Amino acid sequence: MNFVTPKIIASPFTGTMVRPRVSVFTQDGKIIKEARWYCPDSGTFITKGIVSIEDVDTSTPPPPSTT
């Protein structure tokens, strides 16, 4: 998959400006940040790409929950 910069693009279907939806997930000991673009008028998927990949840091404990 390609590395991308999460920026606003024009929809190839309608010309409307599209903001990426950025999601973060963990896979194979890596934290992966991925951006996906969908046309806001039709809901049609446009493209996706990886924003960043980082190793999971197991040396420091996670911060305490505030909830």
C-alpha positions, -999 to +999 in steps of 0.1 A: +000+000+000+012+035-007+022+061+018+000+093+016-004+127+031-039+131+046-049+162+027-082+175+012-087+164-024-113+169-051-137+140-057-132+125-091-169+118-093-185+151-084-156+176-079-166+182-042-137+187-018-131+155+003-115+153+037-098+119+046-111+097+073-081+087+094-081+055+114-055+040+137-051+002+144-026-023+156-014-052+135+016-075+139+032-053+166+029-021+146+006+009+150-007+018+116-024+051+108-044+049+076-064+075+056-094+068+034-113+091+011-150+087+003-171+110-020-194+130+004-221+132-023-223+096-035-205+078-006-183+061-032-148+050-021-121+070-038-087+058-024-067+049+007-032+049+019-009+046+049+000+078+068+025+062+092+037+030+107+052+029+142+064+001+164+043-006+195+063+007+225+061-020+252+088-004+274+065+022+290+031+014+305+001+031+290-012+063+308-039+058+333-075+060+321-094+091+330-129+075+327 
